[in-house]
Amino acid sequence: MAIEMIVLLAIALVFIIGSFFPKVPVSFTLIVAAIVGALVGGFGFPLRHFIEGTQLFLYLMLIVVTGMVFMGTIKASGALDALTRVIIEKFHKMPSLVLILLMFLIMLPAMLTGSAPASVLSTGVLVLPILARLGIPKEEIAAILAMGSIYGLAAPPINVPAMIIATGVYMPYEGFTLLLLILTIPLAIFSVLFLGRKFVKDVQPLEVLKDLPETPAAQKYSIHLPLFTVLLLMIVIRMFPGKIPDIGTPMIFMVGTLLSLFTGKKFKFSPVCKKTISDSIGILSIFVAVGVLIQIMSLTGVRGLLVLASLSLGGAWLYLTTAISTPLLGGPLIPFGVAGVLGVPLVLAFIGKNSIIITSAITLMISLGCLTPPTAIGGIFAAQVAGVDKYSKVIRKCIVPTILTLIVGVLTLVYVDTIEKILF
């Protein structure tokens, strides 16, 4: 047990040192931590384990890259602009509903790709000027974008932290959709209304949409076909398992990408594909690094140590540790790293409980790590695109939704048996 503790401390020391260098990629810090852990554990440089670790999340990486390409193509085709125009034109007399639908639009890229920055940098950038014209201050806009990216990350169909945990505990990623929707959608609705509704007095469609291009009449309906096809395939395959062949999420995204080439405005696929893949390199490198670190932690016994430590926690301490550690570690490790390093032991600590419910609650709290410095992969991007000079201003606006999210997560853990009787 002593050597495992020394290895854990060595890995933690690398994370602490890495936190002082915010410009150093998180993936680099994770790889260095894995190398240091292997050396301190007496295994030298175990090449086979490093190679195996890089392949641990290969399928999830395929989901992310195909999802990013799909989002890039429907954005280039004008589908996102058209969807935004429909929301404003149809519902401008109901400001609350407009805000809620815009929040769902912000969440959409993260829901389909598992990447919080994707929400901020795609639909978030699109929705930002609209929120500004509605009269919402830039600090509140940044907070809305940040919280939207967080809830999109935790929402179905692509909850990457849940997928990572499911892989770690050898559980299929099935049965999460309904519960994740119940956990995230009400919180997203509360957040956008809490942050923005008091500033919105009236919605003037001509003023709000003056910079958005008109959708040609011939493309009024066809332009939405790729997005609706992707959502329909995901829903139908999950509603009728075994009856409808599951072609896999990456293939579903590729079907949507292919359709986007023939709907909406014309665009060159090659530059869009290159840009979106380039943008996804950062998150893909993190998947590789987290896989390597998890492999080395298993090799050195650190992962087992964390499991035993988690199992030794009981009662209120287990809930308190989960609520505090999951979002805080999101700073140095980002949510995907927390899911791989800490999420699996925490799920095992609730042994005997419904793993789907436990995993859903834990990933909801893990997603809050997108707000935690030094990385803050959702919050910092939101502050930058909204033009907020100090990130602390965004954090202050997010305090109430964050606390409420933690409360919902903990209550889900506490009442897991009751929830299981109702939903399962």
C-alpha positions as a printed Julia matrix, in Angstrom:
424×3 Matrix{Float64}:
   0.0    0.0     0.0
   2.94   2.32    0.72
   4.31   2.26   -2.82
   0.85   2.93   -4.28
   0.5    5.97   -2.03
   3.92   7.25   -3.11
   2.97   6.85   -6.78
  -0.32   8.67   -6.16
   1.51  11.54   -4.46
   3.98  11.72   -7.35
   1.13  11.93   -9.88
  -0.62  14.56   -7.76
   2.61  16.57   -7.58
   2.81  16.62  -11.39
  -0.77  17.96  -11.52
   0.03  20.65   -8.95
   3.13  21.75  -10.85
   1.19  21.67  -14.13
  -1.49  23.97  -12.69
   1.13  26.75  -12.46
   1.61  26.59  -16.23
  -1.88  27.19  -17.68
  -0.53  27.44  -21.25
   0.81  23.88  -21.09
  -1.76  21.5   -22.64
  -3.64  19.35  -20.13
  -2.89  16.28  -22.24
   0.86  16.91  -21.84
   0.48  17.14  -18.05
  -1.47  13.87  -18.0
   1.18  12.05  -20.06
   3.98  13.38  -17.84
   2.0   12.24  -14.78
   1.68   8.76  -16.3
   5.42   8.58  -17.06
   6.35   9.77  -13.55
   3.88   7.29  -12.01
   5.38   4.38  -13.95
   8.94   5.39  -13.03
   8.17   5.88   -9.33
   6.25   2.6    -9.29
   9.33   0.75  -10.54
   8.01  -0.18  -13.98
  10.36   1.99  -15.99
   8.79   2.95  -19.31
   6.22   0.17  -20.01
   5.71   0.8   -23.74
   3.01  -1.86  -24.14
   0.84  -0.27  -21.47
   1.32   3.19  -22.94
   0.22   1.94  -26.37
  -2.79   0.09  -24.92
  -3.78   3.21  -23.0
  -3.85   5.32  -26.15
  -6.51   2.97  -27.59
  -8.7    2.81  -24.48
 -11.18   5.45  -25.69
 -10.84   4.91  -29.45
 -14.6    4.6   -30.03
 -15.31   7.75  -28.02
 -12.71   9.58  -30.08
 -14.5    8.49  -33.26
 -17.76   9.84  -31.83
 -16.19  13.2   -31.01
 -14.44  13.7   -34.35
 -17.45  12.64  -36.47
 -19.73  14.76  -34.27
 -17.49  17.78  -34.7
 -17.43  17.31  -38.49
 -21.23  17.04  -38.52
 -21.61  20.24  -36.48
 -19.17  22.0   -38.78
 -21.08  21.0   -41.91
 -24.56  21.96  -40.66
 -23.13  25.29  -39.53
 -21.56  25.85  -42.95
 -24.8   24.86  -44.68
 -26.69  27.57  -42.81
 -28.83  25.12  -40.82
 -27.97  26.66  -37.45
 -28.76  30.16  -38.74
 -32.08  28.9   -40.1
 -32.97  27.19  -36.83
 -32.22  30.35  -34.87
 -34.38  32.4   -37.25
 -37.28  29.97  -36.81
 -37.05  30.23  -33.02
 -37.16  34.03  -33.01
 -39.82  34.41  -35.71
 -42.21  31.82  -34.29
 -41.9   32.54  -30.57
 -40.89  36.21  -30.24
 -44.11  36.99  -28.35
 -43.03  34.59  -25.58
 -39.65  35.87  -24.27
 -39.23  33.09  -21.72
 -39.73  30.42  -24.37
 -37.29  32.2   -26.69
 -34.61  32.12  -23.97
 -35.28  28.44  -23.25
 -35.05  27.47  -26.93
 -31.87  29.5   -27.36
 -30.45  27.64  -24.35
 -31.25  24.32  -26.01
 -29.51  25.6   -29.14
 -26.41  26.41  -27.07
 -26.48  22.92  -25.54
 -26.91  21.1   -28.86
 -23.25  20.85  -30.0
 -22.11  19.53  -26.61
 -25.01  17.07  -26.59
 -23.93  15.71  -29.99
 -20.14  15.83  -29.58
 -19.52  15.57  -25.84
 -17.42  18.75  -25.97
 -18.32  21.82  -23.91
 -16.1   24.19  -25.95
 -17.96  23.05  -29.08
 -21.15  24.59  -27.67
 -19.5   27.89  -26.83
 -17.58  28.22  -30.1
 -20.35  27.18  -32.51
 -23.95  27.89  -31.51
 -22.74  29.95  -28.56
 -21.07  32.45  -30.91
 -24.22  32.45  -33.04
 -26.59  33.05  -30.11
 -24.37  35.61  -28.33
 -25.3   38.7   -30.41
 -28.97  37.72  -30.22
 -28.83  37.59  -26.41
 -27.07  40.98  -26.44
 -29.82  42.52  -28.58
 -32.37  41.17  -26.13
 -30.76  43.43  -23.52
 -28.79  40.88  -21.51
 -25.43  42.15  -20.12
 -22.26  40.44  -21.29
 -21.45  38.88  -17.89
 -24.85  37.16  -17.83
 -24.42  36.12  -21.48
 -21.06  34.5   -20.67
 -22.66  32.7   -17.71
 -25.52  31.45  -19.91
 -23.04  30.15  -22.49
 -20.95  28.48  -19.79
 -23.89  26.8   -18.06
 -25.36  25.77  -21.42
 -22.09  24.07  -22.37
 -22.03  22.27  -19.01
 -25.57  20.95  -19.25
 -24.97  20.01  -22.88
 -21.93  18.01  -21.81
 -23.99  16.16  -19.17
 -27.05  15.66  -21.38
 -27.73  12.75  -23.75
 -27.15  11.32  -26.26
 -23.35  11.77  -25.98
 -22.35  12.11  -22.32
 -18.62  11.41  -22.63
 -17.85  11.3   -18.86
 -20.6    8.67  -18.47
 -19.13   6.73  -21.4
 -15.68   6.84  -19.78
 -17.06   5.61  -16.44
 -19.13   2.92  -18.17
 -16.0    1.69  -19.94
 -14.11   1.64  -16.63
 -16.71  -0.43  -14.78
 -17.49  -2.66  -17.8
 -21.06  -1.41  -18.13
 -22.8   -0.72  -21.47
 -23.7    2.89  -22.16
 -27.43   2.17  -22.3
 -30.45   3.38  -20.36
 -29.05   6.83  -19.56
 -31.14   9.0   -21.89
 -34.3    9.61  -19.85
 -32.57  10.21  -16.52
 -29.95  12.53  -18.0
 -32.71  14.56  -19.64
 -34.56  14.8   -16.32
 -31.38  15.95  -14.57
 -30.17  18.49  -17.13
 -33.16  20.07  -18.91
 -34.87  21.59  -15.82
 -31.51  22.93  -14.6
 -30.8   24.45  -18.02
 -34.24  26.1   -18.08
 -33.79  27.49  -14.57
 -30.3   28.8   -15.36
 -31.21  30.74  -18.5
 -34.34  32.24  -16.92
 -32.51  33.08  -13.68
 -29.63  34.73  -15.53
 -31.44  36.4   -18.42
 -35.2   36.75  -18.03
 -35.16  39.89  -15.89
 -33.37  41.79  -18.67
 -35.68  40.75  -21.52
 -38.71  43.04  -21.8
 -39.66  42.54  -25.43
 -38.39  40.64  -28.46
 -38.28  42.58  -31.74
 -37.65  40.03  -34.54
 -36.37  42.56  -37.11
 -33.82  43.99  -34.68
 -32.69  40.63  -33.31
 -32.34  38.92  -36.7
 -30.95  41.79  -38.76
 -27.54  40.1   -39.23
 -28.83  36.58  -39.88
 -29.14  35.62  -43.56
 -32.56  34.74  -44.91
 -33.19  31.08  -45.67
 -34.17  30.6   -49.35
 -37.76  29.45  -49.74
 -36.67  26.33  -51.61
 -34.54  25.28  -48.6
 -37.01  26.24  -45.89
 -37.61  22.65  -44.83
 -34.81  20.64  -46.42
 -32.11  22.63  -44.63
 -33.14  21.02  -41.32
 -33.11  17.47  -42.71
 -29.54  16.5   -41.58
 -30.09  17.5   -37.95
 -33.52  15.9   -37.71
 -32.22  12.73  -39.37
 -29.4   12.38  -36.85
 -31.73  12.96  -33.89
 -34.35  10.58  -35.31
 -31.84   7.78  -35.88
 -30.49   8.13  -32.35
 -33.98   8.06  -30.84
 -35.39   5.21  -32.96
 -32.39   2.93  -32.44
 -32.69   3.37  -28.67
 -36.47   2.97  -28.65
 -36.38  -0.3   -30.6
 -33.17  -2.09  -29.58
 -32.57  -5.24  -31.58
 -35.34  -4.49  -34.08
 -33.52  -1.66  -35.84
 -29.82  -2.25  -36.58
 -27.51  -0.05  -34.52
 -25.11   1.4   -37.06
 -23.16   3.19  -34.34
 -23.04   6.85  -33.39
 -20.07   7.72  -35.66
 -21.93   6.33  -38.68
 -25.08   8.26  -37.72
 -23.06  11.46  -37.7
 -21.58  10.59  -41.09
 -25.08  10.07  -42.51
 -26.01  13.57  -41.26
 -22.79  15.0   -42.7
 -23.52  13.44  -46.1
 -27.05  14.89  -46.11
 -25.73  18.36  -45.24
 -23.75  18.38  -48.49
 -26.99  18.34  -50.46
 -29.15  20.62  -48.31
 -28.79  24.29  -47.44
 -26.27  26.57  -49.05
 -23.33  25.15  -50.95
 -19.93  25.0   -49.27
 -16.58  23.3   -49.75
 -16.42  20.24  -47.55
 -12.63  19.9   -47.39
 -11.87  23.21  -45.59
 -14.77  22.68  -43.14
 -13.6   19.13  -42.4
  -9.99  20.22  -41.91
 -10.98  23.03  -39.55
 -13.29  20.92  -37.4
 -10.78  18.08  -37.12
  -8.09  20.62  -36.25
 -10.36  22.07  -33.56
 -10.95  18.58  -32.13
  -7.24  17.69  -31.82
  -7.11  19.15  -28.3
  -9.93  17.03  -26.94
  -8.71  13.92  -28.81
  -5.25  14.31  -27.27
  -6.88  14.46  -23.84
  -8.67  11.16  -24.51
  -5.33   9.59  -25.43
  -3.62  11.03  -22.34
  -6.41  10.03  -19.94
  -6.35   6.49  -21.35
  -2.58   6.26  -20.79
  -2.87   7.62  -17.25
  -5.66   5.19  -16.35
  -3.62   2.29  -17.76
  -0.57   3.27  -15.68
  -2.69   3.84  -12.56
  -4.06   0.31  -12.97
  -0.56  -1.09  -13.53
   0.89   0.58  -10.42
  -2.09  -0.18   -8.18
  -3.09   3.46   -7.72
  -6.49   2.85   -9.27
  -7.14   0.07   -6.79
  -6.01   2.35   -3.97
  -8.53   4.99   -5.04
 -11.27   2.34   -5.2
 -10.47   1.12   -1.7
 -10.32   4.68   -0.4
 -13.7    5.41   -1.94
 -15.2    2.23   -0.53
 -13.95   3.17    2.93
 -15.97   6.38    2.84
 -19.41   5.98    4.29
 -22.57   7.96    4.86
 -22.38  11.72    4.57
 -18.62  11.68    3.91
 -19.09   9.84    0.63
 -21.68  12.34   -0.6
 -19.63  15.32    0.58
 -16.44  14.01   -1.03
 -18.25  13.39   -4.31
 -19.84  16.85   -4.38
 -16.56  18.65   -3.6
 -13.93  16.61   -5.43
 -15.65  16.08   -8.78
 -16.0   19.76   -9.81
 -12.76  20.91   -8.15
 -10.58  18.3    -9.87
 -12.09  19.42  -13.17
  -9.64  22.34  -13.05
  -6.39  20.41  -13.45
  -7.86  17.24  -14.98
 -10.87  18.56  -16.98
 -14.13  16.54  -16.67
 -12.92  13.68  -18.88
  -9.86  13.15  -16.7
 -11.97  13.27  -13.53
 -14.35  10.69  -14.99
 -11.49   8.31  -15.73
  -9.45   8.84  -12.57
 -12.09   9.46   -9.89
 -15.46   8.65  -11.49
 -14.91   4.9   -11.66
 -13.88   4.53   -7.97
 -16.82   6.69   -6.88
 -19.31   4.56   -8.84
 -17.8    1.43   -7.28
 -18.13   3.04   -3.85
 -21.9    2.97   -4.33
 -21.79  -0.77   -4.93
 -25.22  -2.38   -4.75
 -26.96   0.74   -6.06
 -28.25   1.32   -9.6
 -25.07   2.13  -11.55
 -26.92   4.09  -14.25
 -28.4    6.51  -11.71
 -25.15   6.8    -9.77
 -23.13   7.44  -12.93
 -25.64  10.03  -14.18
 -25.53  11.98  -10.9
 -21.73  11.87  -10.7
 -21.28  13.01  -14.31
 -23.66  15.91  -13.69
 -21.34  17.11  -10.91
 -18.2   16.26  -12.89
 -19.42  18.51  -15.71
 -19.2   21.5   -13.38
 -15.43  21.11  -13.68
 -15.83  23.08  -16.94
 -16.06  26.16  -14.7
 -13.03  25.37  -12.54
  -9.68  27.1   -13.21
  -7.02  26.69  -14.44
  -8.54  24.95  -17.47
 -12.25  25.93  -17.14
 -12.79  24.64  -20.68
 -16.36  25.94  -20.8
 -16.23  29.06  -18.66
 -13.07  30.7   -19.97
 -14.13  30.27  -23.6
 -17.52  31.77  -22.72
 -15.88  34.77  -21.06
 -13.59  35.32  -24.04
 -16.27  35.22  -26.74
 -18.58  37.44  -24.65
 -15.81  40.01  -24.11
 -15.67  39.72  -20.3
 -12.25  40.9   -19.1
 -12.15  38.99  -15.79
 -13.25  35.36  -15.52
 -14.13  35.88  -11.85
 -17.13  37.97  -12.99
 -18.52  34.95  -14.84
 -17.91  32.64  -11.88
 -19.95  34.93   -9.62
 -22.9   34.83  -12.01
 -22.74  31.02  -12.11
 -22.77  30.48   -8.32
 -26.52  29.92   -7.9
 -26.93  27.49  -10.85
 -23.77  25.66   -9.74
 -24.98  25.2    -6.16
 -28.38  24.04   -7.4
 -26.7   21.54   -9.75
 -24.63  20.11   -6.89
 -27.76  19.82   -4.73
 -29.6   17.97   -7.51
 -26.61  15.65   -7.98
 -26.33  14.82   -4.28
 -30.1   14.31   -3.89
 -30.0   11.91   -6.83
 -27.34   9.9    -5.04
 -29.27   9.95   -1.76
 -32.59   8.89   -3.29
 -31.2    6.48   -5.87
 -33.48   3.63   -4.72
 -36.6    5.78   -5.01
 -35.6    7.0    -8.47
 -34.94   3.41   -9.54
 -38.48   2.37   -8.56
 -39.98   5.26  -10.54
 -37.89   5.13  -13.72
 -36.67   1.55  -13.9
